Amino acid sequence: MKRRYPDDREAALVSLLKHFYAGELTDGQLLRALRRDVLGLNQTRYASLVGISRRTLSDLEGDKSNVTLEVKNRVYRPLGLEVSLLPRKRALLERALTITE
């Protein structure tokens, strides 16, 4: 397992989220990359950490699973993320993500 420092993990997380929001990654691809590249955990360890079976995690990462919102939130919680609503239209998403002070 490759050791990552907090700043490196955060940079990897932000980079992957940008690719996800741009539509370049599916939910499953994002989860797999976050698990491996940000946390450095294999499927067995991560599934145990979040309290699901390795098979369920594998199905989620393969975009083959239909799980509850509660399970999805449990899966993303160790990454500081939660499942929420986002606009489907790219322009509206960009407007919604623009932070004004």
C-alpha positions as a printed Julia matrix, in Angstrom:
101×3 Matrix{Float64}:
   0.0    0.0     0.0
   1.4    3.35   -1.06
   1.47   5.93    1.77
  -0.23   9.2     0.88
  -0.01  12.38    2.86
  -3.19  14.37    3.63
  -2.45  17.08    1.05
  -1.8   14.44   -1.62
  -5.03  12.62   -0.75
  -7.03  15.83   -0.91
  -5.51  16.79   -4.27
  -6.29  13.32   -5.66
  -9.85  13.54   -4.31
 -10.44  16.95   -5.89
  -8.97  15.84   -9.21
 -11.15  12.73   -9.34
 -14.27  14.7    -8.4
 -13.58  17.17  -11.23
 -13.42  14.26  -13.69
 -16.64  12.85  -12.24
 -18.5   16.18  -12.45
 -17.27  16.6   -16.03
 -18.95  13.28  -16.88
 -15.65  11.5   -17.51
 -16.14   8.9   -14.75
 -19.12   6.8   -13.72
 -20.12   6.41  -10.06
 -18.4    3.04   -9.95
 -15.2    4.27  -11.6
 -15.09   7.16   -9.15
 -15.56   4.9    -6.14
 -12.86   2.49   -7.31
 -10.36   5.29   -7.97
 -11.11   6.94   -4.62
 -10.72   3.66   -2.75
  -7.46   2.77   -4.47
  -5.82   6.11   -5.23
  -6.96   8.21   -2.28
  -7.25   5.66    0.52
  -4.93   2.96   -0.83
  -7.21   0.12    0.28
  -8.13  -3.13   -1.43
 -11.77  -4.14   -1.82
 -11.78  -6.51    1.14
 -10.42  -3.95    3.59
 -12.65  -1.14    2.32
 -15.79  -3.3     2.35
 -15.04  -4.28    5.94
 -14.43  -0.63    6.87
 -17.82   0.5     5.54
 -19.76  -2.6     6.63
 -20.74  -4.15    3.31
 -19.71  -7.33    1.53
 -16.8   -7.34   -0.87
 -19.22  -8.54   -3.56
 -21.49  -5.52   -3.02
 -18.49  -3.21   -3.27
 -17.37  -4.96   -6.44
 -20.85  -4.55   -7.92
 -20.89  -0.85   -6.98
 -17.5   -0.29   -8.58
 -18.67  -2.13  -11.7
 -21.83   0.0   -11.9
 -23.86  -3.21  -11.54
 -25.55  -2.55   -8.23
 -28.81  -0.99   -7.2
 -28.34  -0.2    -3.51
 -30.11   2.12   -1.13
 -29.07   5.7    -0.57
 -28.07   4.7     2.96
 -25.55   2.14    1.63
 -24.14   4.6    -0.91
 -23.66   7.21    1.8
 -21.98   4.61    4.03
 -19.6    3.76    1.16
 -18.61   7.39    0.54
 -18.49   8.54    4.19
 -14.8    7.6     4.82
 -13.93   9.91    1.94
 -15.81  12.86    3.43
 -18.49  12.63    0.73
 -22.21  12.04    0.64
 -24.65  11.31   -2.15
 -26.74  14.34   -3.06
 -28.63  15.94   -5.9
 -26.76  17.57   -8.75
 -28.16  19.19  -11.88
 -27.91  16.96  -14.97
 -27.25  19.84  -17.36
 -23.58  20.81  -17.42
 -24.21  24.58  -17.59
 -26.57  24.45  -14.63
 -24.08  22.33  -12.66
 -21.33  24.88  -13.33
 -23.61  27.71  -12.17
 -24.61  25.76   -9.06
 -20.98  25.03   -8.16
 -19.86  28.64   -8.57
 -19.23  29.99   -5.11
 -19.93  33.65   -4.54
 -18.89  35.54   -1.47
